[in-house]
Amino acid sequence: MSGYIQEDIDPEELAHRSELASSIAGSVRELIDATVRTEVGEADIAEARRLIEAATEILRKDQLPGAYGIRFNTDGTKRSWGNAVLGRRNPIAPPIELHHGAEFSWTEVDLGAAYEGPAGLVHGGVLALILDQLLGSTAEFQGVPGMTGTLNVRYRSATPLGRIRGEARVDRVEGVKTIVTGTITRDGKVTAEAEGIFILPKWARGEVSDVLRKSVGEG
Ligand SMILES: CCCCCCCCCC(=O)SCCNC(=O)CCNC(=O)[C@H](O)C(C)(C)COP(=O)(O)OP(=O)(O)OC[C@H]1O[C@@H](n2cnc3c(N)ncnc32)[C@H](O)[C@@H]1OP(=O)(O)O
């Protein structure tokens, strides 16, 4: 189970690091949007590249040896800061915050130019990405976690870029399998529906599953 790391950090320091992580990821997300939409000429591109390369060099001064992994405090709080969908250190993640209620989980997120597929529309793979994490995190929050075994997405109508809402709920639990359903809506209209089967893998069915079940996620 490499990549699961026990790393106790006191709450004040954690809040500080969290803020730092979110702030730089937000800046890079802005950079991605600006890159997709820029119309500047060659000289400005060259100057921007020089500055970006200088910034990269600063960040490279002190790096983790590999991916961030999933880190736990002993109280069970969990950090998935490198996660491709909700990692707060990760600028390629759409700027997602998940909310969990007793009955269902949800998120609202603005998807701009960097998430385009067909002209002016959200890429279907991006919607599947968001649904995968939303449904998986819903299973986890309800104490029946698992890895995605199967994810079926039905794209009912095109999803224009802009603010989308995702919602998910656990439909049923069958042994180690949790079946979760969800939707994406845009302007109140359901544009995609999904059903996922999340399976607690063999390697996580002992002590590990107790850790996972107790953990409360933070991207
Ligand atoms: C652990 C918590 C993590 C929280 C993550 C939140 C969301 C993250 C979303 C992701 O990106 S996860 C990454 C993408 N998914 C993967 O990489 C999964 C890769 N596949 C595997 O690791 C294994 O194939 C899997 C864990 C899905 C199943 O392997 P197991 O060896 O644990 O399953 P097993 O053979 O014991 O089968 C258990 C049950 O699941 C069924 N099953 C197995 N594979 C299935 C599958 N792929 N789809 C649907 N059902 C499946 C199987 O028929 C059986 O059903 P029954 O209990 O009814 O007999």
The ligand as an SDF file (V2000), in Angstrom:
LIG
                    3D

 59 61  0  0  0  0  0  0  0  0999 V2000
   -9.8900    2.2480   -1.5960 C   0  0  0  0  0  0  0  0  0  0  0  0
  -10.5280    3.6450   -1.5230 C   0  0  0  0  0  0  0  0  0  0  0  0
  -10.1410    4.5400   -2.6600 C   0  0  0  0  0  0  0  0  0  0  0  0
  -11.0840    5.7690   -2.7960 C   0  0  0  0  0  0  0  0  0  0  0  0
  -10.9710    6.3210   -4.1860 C   0  0  0  0  0  0  0  0  0  0  0  0
  -12.0740    7.2900   -4.5760 C   0  0  0  0  0  0  0  0  0  0  0  0
  -12.3060    7.4020   -6.0430 C   0  0  0  0  0  0  0  0  0  0  0  0
  -11.0920    7.1690   -6.8800 C   0  0  0  0  0  0  0  0  0  0  0  0
  -11.4820    6.8560   -8.2520 C   0  0  0  0  0  0  0  0  0  0  0  0
  -10.3480    6.1680   -8.9910 C   0  0  0  0  0  0  0  0  0  0  0  0
   -9.7290    6.7540   -9.8310 O   0  0  0  0  0  0  0  0  0  0  0  0
   -9.9340    4.5510   -8.6230 S   0  0  0  0  0  0  0  0  0  0  0  0
   -8.7150    4.1780   -9.9050 C   0  0  0  0  0  0  0  0  0  0  0  0
   -9.3260    3.4910  -11.0910 C   0  0  0  0  0  0  0  0  0  0  0  0
   -9.6740    2.1160  -10.7460 N   0  0  0  0  0  0  0  0  0  0  0  0
   -8.7390    1.1700  -10.6840 C   0  0  0  0  0  0  0  0  0  0  0  0
   -7.5870    1.3810  -10.9140 O   0  0  0  0  0  0  0  0  0  0  0  0
   -9.2220   -0.1970  -10.2980 C   0  0  0  0  0  0  0  0  0  0  0  0
   -8.3680   -1.2810  -10.9390 C   0  0  0  0  0  0  0  0  0  0  0  0
   -8.9630   -2.6100  -10.6550 N   0  0  0  0  0  0  0  0  0  0  0  0
   -8.7250   -3.2160   -9.4730 C   0  0  0  0  0  0  0  0  0  0  0  0
   -7.9400   -2.7650   -8.6330 O   0  0  0  0  0  0  0  0  0  0  0  0
   -9.4890   -4.4630   -9.2250 C   0  0  0  0  0  0  0  0  0  0  0  0
   -9.8270   -5.0810  -10.4440 O   0  0  0  0  0  0  0  0  0  0  0  0
  -10.8010   -4.1930   -8.3940 C   0  0  0  0  0  0  0  0  0  0  0  0
  -10.4260   -3.5700   -7.0590 C   0  0  0  0  0  0  0  0  0  0  0  0
  -11.7610   -3.2660   -9.1500 C   0  0  0  0  0  0  0  0  0  0  0  0
  -11.4860   -5.5390   -8.1630 C   0  0  0  0  0  0  0  0  0  0  0  0
  -10.5270   -6.4860   -7.8070 O   0  0  0  0  0  0  0  0  0  0  0  0
  -10.7040   -7.4500   -6.5860 P   0  0  0  0  0  0  0  0  0  0  0  0
   -9.6840   -8.5430   -6.7510 O   0  0  0  0  0  0  0  0  0  0  0  0
  -10.6390   -6.7070   -5.3100 O   0  0  0  0  0  0  0  0  0  0  0  0
  -12.1860   -7.9720   -6.8240 O   0  0  0  0  0  0  0  0  0  0  0  0
  -12.7480   -9.4380   -6.6460 P   0  0  0  0  0  0  0  0  0  0  0  0
  -12.2660  -10.3470   -7.7260 O   0  0  0  0  0  0  0  0  0  0  0  0
  -12.5290   -9.8780   -5.2110 O   0  0  0  0  0  0  0  0  0  0  0  0
  -14.3010   -9.1950   -6.8930 O   0  0  0  0  0  0  0  0  0  0  0  0
  -15.1270   -8.6120   -5.8970 C   0  0  0  0  0  0  0  0  0  0  0  0
  -16.4930   -8.4110   -6.5300 C   0  0  0  0  0  0  0  0  0  0  0  0
  -16.4120   -7.3200   -7.4840 O   0  0  0  0  0  0  0  0  0  0  0  0
  -16.8020   -7.7770   -8.8010 C   0  0  0  0  0  0  0  0  0  0  0  0
  -15.9090   -7.0820   -9.7330 N   0  0  0  0  0  0  0  0  0  0  0  0
  -14.5800   -7.2620   -9.8870 C   0  0  0  0  0  0  0  0  0  0  0  0
  -14.0910   -6.3990  -10.7750 N   0  0  0  0  0  0  0  0  0  0  0  0
  -15.1430   -5.6460  -11.1860 C   0  0  0  0  0  0  0  0  0  0  0  0
  -15.2540   -4.5500  -12.0760 C   0  0  0  0  0  0  0  0  0  0  0  0
  -14.1910   -4.0600  -12.7140 N   0  0  0  0  0  0  0  0  0  0  0  0
  -16.4790   -3.9890  -12.2580 N   0  0  0  0  0  0  0  0  0  0  0  0
  -17.5500   -4.4670  -11.5950 C   0  0  0  0  0  0  0  0  0  0  0  0
  -17.4980   -5.4990  -10.7190 N   0  0  0  0  0  0  0  0  0  0  0  0
  -16.3090   -6.0860  -10.5240 C   0  0  0  0  0  0  0  0  0  0  0  0
  -16.5630   -9.2760   -8.7770 C   0  0  0  0  0  0  0  0  0  0  0  0
  -17.3840   -9.8950   -9.7410 O   0  0  0  0  0  0  0  0  0  0  0  0
  -17.0060   -9.5880   -7.3640 C   0  0  0  0  0  0  0  0  0  0  0  0
  -18.4170   -9.5340   -7.2950 O   0  0  0  0  0  0  0  0  0  0  0  0
  -19.2630  -10.5040   -6.3040 P   0  0  0  0  0  0  0  0  0  0  0  0
  -18.8420  -10.0770   -4.9080 O   0  0  0  0  0  0  0  0  0  0  0  0
  -20.6840  -10.1920   -6.6210 O   0  0  0  0  0  0  0  0  0  0  0  0
  -18.8310  -11.8950   -6.6450 O   0  0  0  0  0  0  0  0  0  0  0  0
  1  2  1  0
  2  3  1  0
  3  4  1  0
  4  5  1  0
  5  6  1  0
  6  7  1  0
  7  8  1  0
  8  9  1  0
  9 10  1  0
 10 11  2  0
 10 12  1  0
 12 13  1  0
 13 14  1  0
 14 15  1  0
 15 16  1  0
 16 17  2  0
 16 18  1  0
 18 19  1  0
 19 20  1  0
 20 21  1  0
 21 22  2  0
 21 23  1  0
 23 24  1  0
 23 25  1  0
 25 26  1  0
 25 27  1  0
 25 28  1  0
 28 29  1  0
 29 30  1  0
 30 31  2  0
 30 32  1  0
 30 33  1  0
 33 34  1  0
 34 35  2  0
 34 36  1  0
 34 37  1  0
 37 38  1  0
 38 39  1  0
 39 40  1  0
 39 54  1  0
 40 41  1  0
 41 42  1  0
 41 52  1  0
 42 43  1  0
 42 51  1  0
 43 44  2  0
 44 45  1  0
 45 46  1  0
 45 51  2  0
 46 47  1  0
 46 48  2  0
 48 49  1  0
 49 50  2  0
 50 51  1  0
 52 53  1  0
 52 54  1  0
 54 55  1  0
 55 56  1  0
 56 57  2  0
 56 58  1  0
 56 59  1  0
M  END
$$$$
